[in-house]
């Protein structure tokens, strides 16, 4: 097995979920506890978000590459960033990384194609919903990615950073998100929904809402990480 590196803290709740999901993937019922070696570098999320809000993108890229280099020095043979938003710069980070990186966007695209989906919705941070890195990658495979209207995007972003990223999961917020999903199904004819923030699976825990499948980017990313750990190709 290859040694796994994780850039965590982006946010912390999802980092814990990544660790649990990776370990669970190696539980085979034998009791031998043959788990992979995992090295986690939990970054300062406030520092990264400050760079993002100030549009200091080169600094953000350098910060993440520096931490990936720390993982490599600690023995990681490949790495993954446990959040969607930093994938805004994935190509630049990958080109500077000393070790291979597993893309959450590429893994989600592969899963979308596997399921035969053609018009997924996307919810995430404001950065993720306003950027085009999902849409651009999916468009290459003739798949259209749809985001909520601006008012709903602002509301989702507010709930993420005032509650969900802090580990606060309110039923009223869950119901709000479900109503937005229902609205997207009705008004924008989406056939699935990309949970484009790795905290969303912690509040939207069902495999389907509003009659459409949820694309759990944490689970999808973990599957790709585990596959590469077990010597599959990226």
N, C-alpha and C positions, 0 to 999 in steps of 0.2 A: 504493500500500500504506500502511496505517496503521502508525505506530510502536508497537511492542509494549513494554509494561512487564511485568516479572516480579518478584514478591516471592519471592526465593530464600533459600537457607540454611536451609530448613525441613524436610528437611535438604539439605546440600550435594551429596550424591551424586545426588539426584533433580534438583537444579537443573542440574547438568551434563547429565543425560539430557534434560531439557526443551530446553536449548539445542541439543543434537545433533539431537533429533527435529524441532525447528522448522526448522533449517537443512536437514535431509534432505528435508523436505516441499517445499522450493523447488528441489531439484536435478532438473532436467528433461532432463538429458543434452545440453543445448546448449553447456554450458561457459561461459555468460555470467555465472554467479555472481551472479545478480540476487536477492540475499538481502534480507530485511527488516531494518530497523534495530531492534535489540533493546537495551533498557536494563534491567539487572538490579540490584536492590538486595538484597544478601545480608545478611539480618538476623542478630542475635545469637540463635541458637536457645536457648541456655541461659537467656537473659533471658526469652524468650517462654514457655518451658516452666516456668520458675520462677513466672511469673504464673499460668499454668494450674493448676499444682499447688496454689498458694495460693488458688485460686479468685478471683483478682483479674481478673475478666473485663472489667470496664470499662477497666482499665489495659491489658489485652491488646488490646482493640479500638482504644483510642487509639494504642497503639504501632504497630499495623498501618496504621491510617489515616494516621498521620504519615509512614510510609515510602511509602505510595501517593502522598501529596502530593509527596514528593520525586521520585518517578517522573514525575509530571505536570510538575513544574518543570523536569525534565531533558528534556522533550519527548515523553514517552509519551502516546499518544492513547487508550489503553485499557490495562487491566492484568489479570493473573491471579495468584493465589497458588498456588505450586507445591507444595501440600500439601493433604491432606484435612482434618486436624484443625482448622485455623483456620476452615473452613467451618461450624463450630459457630456462629460469629457472622456468617455471610455476610450476612444481611439487614441487620444493624446496620452492618456495614462498608460495604456497598453504599450505604446511605442517607447515609453521611457522605463517601463517596469523591468526589473532584473529577472523576473520569473513569469511564467504564463499566468494569464488571468481568465477567469470564467465569467462571461457576460450574462447578466440577468436578462437583458433584452434579447440576445440571441437565443437563450434557452427558452424564453417565453414565446418567441416567434416559432421555434421548432415545435413547441407544444400546441400552439394555435393551428399550425399546418396539420399536425398529427390528428387533431380533432375535426378538421375540415371547417373551421370557422372563418368567416369572411368579413365581419363587421364588428369587431370588438370595441366596447367602450373602454375608456381609461380614466381612472381617478388616482390622484396622488397628491404630492405637494404642489403648490402653485408653480414652482420651478419645473416640475415634471409635466404638468398639464399644459403649461404655456410653451414649453420647448417642443421640438419636432423630432427628437431622437428616436422615439417609438414609431411615430408616423413614417419617418424616412426609411427606417429599416423594414417595416412591414409593407410599405408601398412597393418595395422591390419584389415582393411576392404577391402583388395584386390584392393585398389586404388593406382595407381602410380602417384606420383608428379614429375613433370619435371621442371628443371630450365634452363635458357638460357645458352649459352656457356660463357666461362670465360670473353672474351672481352666484351660481352654485359652486363654481370653482373657488371663489373667494370664501364661501362658507365652509367648504371642505378643508381648505388650507387653514382657516382659523381653528376649526375643530381639531385638526391634526396637531397643531403646535400649542394649543391651549389645554388639550386633554390627552389625546391618544398617544402622542410622543412621550407624555409624562406618565404613562401607565394608567390613565384614568379612562375607564370604559363604561360609559353611561348608556343605559337602555334607550334613553331619549335620543342620544346621538346615533345609536344604531338604527333606530326607527327613521331618523332624518336621512341617513345614508340610503336606507331601503327606499324611501320615497323618491330620492334623486335617481336611484337605479330604475325604479318604475317609470319615472318621467322620461328617462333616456330610452327605455324600451318603447314607450308609447310614441314619443315625439321624434326620436332619431333612429328607430328600428335597429338598435344594436342586437347582436345575437349572442353576446357574451360580455364579460367585464374583466378587464385587467386590473387587479388590485395592485396598482402601481406605487404603493408604499408598503414596505414590509411590516408595518404595524397593522395594516388593515385586516390581515387574517386573524388578528387577536380580538377584533371586535365583530367582524363579519365571518363567523365561524362555520356557516353552512356551505355546502358545495354549490348550492343554487339559491338565487333570490330573484323574484319577479319572473320566474320561469326560465331563467338563463343561467348557464354555468359561470362560476367565478374562476378566473385564472389566478390562482394563489401563487404570486411570484416568489414567495419564500420557499414553498414546497418545490416549485419547478426548479429554482436555483439550486436548492439542496440536492435534488436528484442529479443535476448536472455535476455538482461538486463531488458527490459520491461516485458517480460514474468515472470521472477523471481520476479520482483517488484510486479506483480499482483498475487503472491502466487503460480506460477507454480514451479515445481521442476527443479533443475539444470540438 
